[in-house]
Amino acid sequence: MKNYFKKSALPIVFLSFLSFFLFSCSNAPKEKIYRKSSIVMDTLVTITVVSDSAKKANGAIDAAFAELHHLENLISFWDPKSEISEIAREAGIRPVKVSPETLDLIEKAIYVSKETGGAFDGTMGPVIRLWNIPYSKRIPSEASIKKALKLVGYKHIIVDPRKSTVYLDKKGMSFDTGGIAKGWAGDYAEAVLKAHGIKAGLVAIAGDIKAFGTKPDGHGWRVGIENPRPTGPNDRILASIALHNEDISTSGDYERYFIINGVRYHHLLDPKTGQPARGFESVTVIAPKGVWADGFCKIFVMGPKSGPALAKKLGFGTITVTSDGKIHVSQNIKNRVTLYMKSVRQR
């Protein structure tokens, strides 16, 4: 199994698409913070809850991890027994009956694809595997990219909600959940925690962070956003924001990439061209749900003009770094964001 995610110890949480720094928080006398970490979905997951009972906290966290393992078994791209793998095996042959959870994920992925005009596309697997960034440091030929792109297109995902079936109508197609599944799974984990009486906490699947409720001191959960071009240990964070019942996710060109002749080739590929998208160094999206923060941070592919405009239309907050190193914060969250630099230093 290939591991596309960098694992890091808390409190610094890194993800190849995004990176956040979780700031420390104080504990009130009655309520305490409880935290557990584990490897799920082939990456580091940390669940933090506020509770007045260790037994209650640990039981809720264990139940949330059990739910994440259940979801992983359904939607893992690498597990041949998963429903996602069965959909790929039966591509061009027959529809596959799937669980309500898998159907939910795919329907939400199609929605993000439609809203972004295909900038996000869950069927990009053939092109992603062709580039194999960062493991293969080579540029694929135009002919091989064009061939792989023939197996890409979210419009070829046929969903029948009544029968709970999913069908890829071209043989050789596949559905890769990596671009949206972490935020989506975080939403399910939050629901489990709340069902177990937890009113406040964090679910960090690698770096996709879901925050609900408040810390024991009554404040929101403050997270920091990584500088995509740090020059040393003192400029690793470019901004921070306190989250209140929100989710945050980032796509960036700085975790999975290689450089040839001074050109950075990264994993955020444009479904229209099969080439790395240009215009941004990082895009952070703050949204009400993890699935939307994770999915819509792929507006990275849309570029500096169209991407933030879509986020504004949908009511999401954004913090972006354009390829010239300039930092842009959307108006709807400007008064909540603390910037630690005016622009990103360029290498």
C-alpha distance (Angstrom), angle and dihedral (degrees) to the residues before:
residue distance angle dihedral
M1 . . .
K2 3.77 . .
N3 3.75 116.3 .
Y4 3.79 111.7 -144.2
F5 3.78 94.8 175.8
K6 3.79 129.5 80.7
K7 3.78 111.7 -133.8
S8 3.80 118.6 -142.4
A9 3.77 135.6 174.7
L10 3.76 119.3 -108.2
P11 2.95 142.8 -75.3
I12 3.80 85.5 44.6
V13 3.79 110.4 60.1
F14 3.79 119.0 -166.5
L15 3.79 130.6 -173.3
S16 3.77 127.8 177.0
F17 3.82 90.0 -121.8
L18 3.83 94.5 39.2
S19 3.76 147.2 1.2
F20 3.76 131.7 -150.5
F21 3.78 133.5 178.0
L22 3.79 114.4 -143.3
F23 3.77 110.3 -143.4
S24 3.81 119.4 -138.1
C25 3.76 119.8 -99.9
S26 3.78 135.0 -160.4
N27 3.80 125.7 -118.4
A28 3.77 123.1 -126.3
P29 3.82 117.0 -136.5
K30 3.81 97.0 -109.4
E31 3.76 101.8 34.6
K32 3.77 123.0 46.9
I33 3.76 136.1 -169.6
Y34 3.80 117.3 -112.7
R35 3.78 123.2 -169.9
K36 3.81 138.3 -176.4
S37 3.81 131.2 178.1
S38 3.79 130.9 -160.3
I39 3.79 141.2 156.8
V40 3.79 111.2 -98.8
M41 3.80 129.2 155.0
D42 3.82 85.8 15.9
T43 3.79 92.7 -66.7
L44 3.78 142.2 80.5
V45 3.79 115.1 -77.3
T46 3.80 122.2 -173.0
I47 3.79 122.8 -172.8
T48 3.80 118.5 -165.6
V49 3.81 123.3 -174.0
V50 3.78 138.4 178.9
S51 3.80 114.7 -134.5
D52 3.79 143.5 146.6
S53 3.81 90.5 -136.7
A54 3.81 128.7 58.7
K55 3.81 90.6 -157.5
K56 3.79 92.4 52.7
A57 3.80 92.4 45.0
N58 3.79 95.2 48.8
G59 3.79 92.7 45.5
A60 3.79 91.6 51.8
I61 3.80 93.3 46.6
D62 3.81 92.1 48.8
A63 3.81 90.4 50.4
A64 3.81 90.9 50.3
F65 3.81 91.1 51.0
A66 3.81 89.7 49.1
E67 3.80 88.9 54.2
L68 3.82 91.4 50.1
H69 3.82 90.9 51.4
H70 3.81 89.2 49.9
L71 3.80 91.4 52.0
E72 3.80 91.3 46.1
N73 3.80 90.4 56.1
L74 3.80 89.3 54.4
I75 3.80 102.1 44.7
S76 3.81 107.8 25.0
F77 3.80 110.4 134.0
W78 3.82 90.0 -155.6
D79 3.82 100.0 46.7
P80 3.83 109.4 89.3
K81 3.82 89.0 -155.9
S82 3.81 94.8 56.9
E83 3.78 123.2 105.6
I84 3.80 90.2 -119.6
S85 3.81 90.1 57.1
E86 3.80 91.1 48.5
I87 3.81 90.1 52.5
A88 3.82 88.9 54.9
R89 3.82 93.5 47.0
E90 3.79 90.6 52.1
A91 3.82 95.3 44.4
G92 3.77 110.2 137.2
I93 3.82 90.0 8.5
R94 3.80 112.4 69.2
P95 3.81 144.6 -26.7
V96 3.80 116.2 -92.1
K97 3.79 123.1 -138.2
V98 3.79 109.3 -129.5
S99 3.79 139.2 -175.7
P100 3.83 121.3 -92.2
E101 3.80 89.0 -106.5
T102 3.81 95.1 55.1
L103 3.80 90.8 44.8
D104 3.80 89.1 51.3
L105 3.80 92.2 51.7
I106 3.79 94.2 48.9
E107 3.79 94.0 45.7
K108 3.80 90.5 51.4
A109 3.81 90.6 47.4
I110 3.80 90.2 52.9
Y111 3.81 89.8 50.3
V112 3.83 91.2 53.3
S113 3.81 89.7 46.9
K114 3.79 91.6 53.0
E115 3.80 94.3 46.0
T116 3.82 92.5 48.9
G117 3.80 93.3 45.3
G118 3.80 90.0 -117.1
A119 3.82 96.1 -49.3
F120 3.79 84.2 124.5
D121 3.78 112.0 47.1
G122 3.79 124.2 168.4
T123 3.81 91.6 -158.0
M124 3.82 94.6 65.8
G125 3.81 91.8 105.6
P126 3.84 96.9 110.0
V127 3.83 91.6 54.4
I128 3.81 93.7 42.1
R129 3.81 90.6 52.2
L130 3.80 90.7 47.1
W131 3.81 92.1 57.9
N132 3.83 92.5 36.0
I133 3.81 92.0 -170.4
P134 3.00 126.4 -139.1
Y135 3.81 96.7 7.2
S136 3.78 95.6 59.3
K137 3.80 113.1 47.0
R138 3.78 98.0 -162.9
I139 3.78 136.5 100.3
P140 3.82 112.9 -119.1
S141 3.78 118.2 -128.9
E142 3.79 119.3 -98.5
A143 3.80 89.1 -117.5
S144 3.83 92.9 55.3
I145 3.82 91.5 47.0
K146 3.81 91.9 50.8
K147 3.80 90.1 49.7
A148 3.81 92.3 50.7
L149 3.82 91.7 46.8
K150 3.80 89.5 60.9
L151 3.81 86.4 71.2
V152 3.81 93.3 51.6
G153 3.80 127.7 89.7
Y154 3.79 131.4 106.9
K155 3.81 89.6 -146.6
H156 3.81 86.9 71.9
I157 3.83 90.0 65.1
I158 3.79 105.8 99.0
V159 3.80 114.2 -164.3
D160 3.81 125.3 -172.6
P161 3.83 106.5 -169.1
R162 3.82 93.0 -173.9
K163 3.78 92.9 57.1
S164 3.82 93.3 30.7
T165 3.81 91.3 -128.7
V166 3.80 134.2 143.0
Y167 3.79 124.6 -159.6
L168 3.79 131.2 -176.0
D169 3.78 103.8 -155.8
K170 3.82 97.2 -153.7
K171 3.78 123.0 68.6
G172 3.79 110.8 -121.6
M173 3.81 95.0 32.4
S174 3.79 122.1 125.1
F175 3.78 138.5 -175.4
D176 3.80 115.5 -126.7
T177 3.80 112.1 -163.2
G178 3.83 95.5 -168.8
G179 3.79 96.5 102.0
I180 3.80 96.4 58.6
A181 3.81 111.3 8.8
K182 3.80 99.9 90.0
G183 3.79 94.9 57.8
W184 3.80 90.4 41.3
A185 3.80 92.5 51.5
G186 3.80 90.1 48.3
D187 3.80 89.2 59.8
Y188 3.82 90.1 55.8
A189 3.81 91.6 47.4
E190 3.81 90.5 51.7
A191 3.81 90.5 52.3
V192 3.81 90.4 53.1
L193 3.81 92.3 49.1
K194 3.79 91.5 50.8
A195 3.81 91.0 47.4
H196 3.81 86.8 57.3
G197 3.79 92.0 54.2
I198 3.80 99.8 -96.6
K199 3.79 111.0 144.3
A200 3.81 100.2 -180.0
G201 3.77 137.1 29.2
L202 3.77 151.1 102.6
V203 3.77 132.4 -99.3
A204 3.80 111.3 -162.4
I205 3.79 113.8 -176.7
A206 3.77 97.5 -171.2
G207 3.80 94.5 -51.9
D208 3.81 103.5 -26.6
I209 3.78 98.1 109.6
K210 3.79 127.1 -159.6
A211 3.80 116.6 -170.6
F212 3.80 127.0 -171.5
G213 3.77 132.7 170.5
T214 3.80 120.8 -1.2
K215 3.78 138.5 -73.3
P216 3.81 118.2 -96.1
D217 3.80 88.7 -94.9
G218 3.82 89.8 59.6
H219 3.79 96.1 -110.8
G220 3.78 128.5 120.3
W221 3.78 124.2 -101.4
R222 3.81 109.2 -88.1
V223 3.79 117.8 -149.8
G224 3.76 131.0 177.6
I225 3.80 127.7 -135.9
E226 3.77 119.2 -135.4
N227 3.77 124.2 -115.2
P228 3.83 106.0 -119.9
R229 3.83 91.8 -148.9
P230 3.83 107.9 36.6
T231 3.78 117.8 173.2
G232 3.80 96.0 -167.0
P233 3.83 145.4 -12.5
N234 3.80 93.3 -74.5
D235 3.79 97.9 62.2
R236 3.80 102.7 43.7
I237 3.81 94.3 113.7
L238 3.79 119.8 58.8
A239 3.81 98.9 177.9
S240 3.79 145.9 -8.5
I241 3.78 135.9 -149.7
A242 3.80 135.0 -173.4
L243 3.80 111.2 -125.5
H244 3.79 123.3 -144.0
N245 3.83 113.3 -172.6
E246 3.81 90.0 -32.7
D247 3.75 141.7 116.7
I248 3.77 129.5 -130.8
S249 3.78 130.5 -160.6
T250 3.79 136.4 165.7
S251 3.78 137.0 -156.9
G252 3.80 115.7 -159.8
D253 3.78 142.3 168.4
Y254 3.82 94.4 -136.1
E255 3.81 106.9 79.9
R256 3.81 106.9 49.4
Y257 3.77 110.9 32.0
F258 3.78 147.3 101.1
I259 3.81 131.3 -148.9
I260 3.80 126.0 -133.4
N261 3.81 121.1 178.7
G262 3.78 90.1 -13.3
V263 3.81 94.2 -53.7
R264 3.82 119.4 121.0
Y265 3.81 114.5 -136.8
H266 3.81 110.6 -167.1
H267 3.79 137.9 176.5
L268 3.81 98.6 -105.3
L269 3.77 97.7 97.8
D270 3.80 127.1 -172.9
P271 3.84 109.3 -123.4
K272 3.80 89.5 -147.4
T273 3.80 96.4 57.0
G274 3.80 105.9 15.4
Q275 3.82 87.6 -129.3
P276 3.82 130.2 115.2
A277 3.81 110.5 -82.8
R278 3.80 116.9 -112.5
G279 3.79 134.0 -151.9
F280 3.80 102.5 59.2
E281 3.79 137.3 64.8
S282 3.80 92.6 -169.2
V283 3.78 140.4 -4.6
T284 3.79 122.8 -162.2
V285 3.80 120.8 -168.6
I286 3.81 126.5 -165.7
A287 3.81 112.2 -161.4
P288 3.83 139.6 159.2
K289 3.83 92.6 -107.6
G290 3.78 133.4 38.7
V291 3.78 93.5 -129.7
W292 3.82 90.2 58.9
A293 3.81 95.6 43.6
D294 3.81 91.1 49.1
G295 3.78 96.4 41.7
F296 3.79 99.2 41.0
C297 3.79 96.1 46.7
K298 3.82 81.5 78.1
I299 3.81 85.1 80.1
F300 3.81 76.8 97.9
V301 3.82 84.3 89.1
M302 3.81 92.7 53.4
G303 3.81 93.9 62.2
P304 3.83 135.2 -127.0
K305 3.80 96.4 -59.5
S306 3.79 105.1 42.9
G307 3.81 100.0 29.5
P308 3.82 100.9 60.0
A309 3.82 89.8 38.5
L310 3.81 89.9 59.9
A311 3.80 91.8 46.9
K312 3.81 89.7 51.5
K313 3.79 90.8 50.3
L314 3.81 89.8 52.8
G315 3.80 92.8 45.7
F316 3.80 96.5 -114.6
G317 3.80 125.1 142.7
T318 3.80 119.6 -123.2
I319 3.78 138.3 -165.7
T320 3.79 110.8 -172.2
V321 3.77 138.2 177.9
T322 3.79 113.7 -154.5
S323 3.79 123.4 -149.4
D324 3.81 90.5 -97.2
G325 3.82 89.5 60.8
K326 3.81 97.0 -107.0
I327 3.80 118.6 143.6
H328 3.80 118.8 -138.4
V329 3.81 125.4 -170.9
S330 3.80 120.5 -168.2
Q331 3.78 116.0 -116.5
N332 3.82 94.8 -119.2
I333 3.83 93.2 65.1
K334 3.81 101.0 26.4
N335 3.81 94.6 107.8
R336 3.82 90.7 52.8
V337 3.79 99.5 49.0
T338 3.79 124.1 88.5
L339 3.80 112.5 -155.7
Y340 3.81 118.3 -155.6
M341 3.80 95.3 -170.4
K342 3.79 137.1 25.2
S343 3.79 94.9 -135.6
V344 3.77 138.6 -0.8
R345 3.78 115.3 -97.9
Q346 3.77 111.7 -118.3
R347 3.78 124.9 -131.6
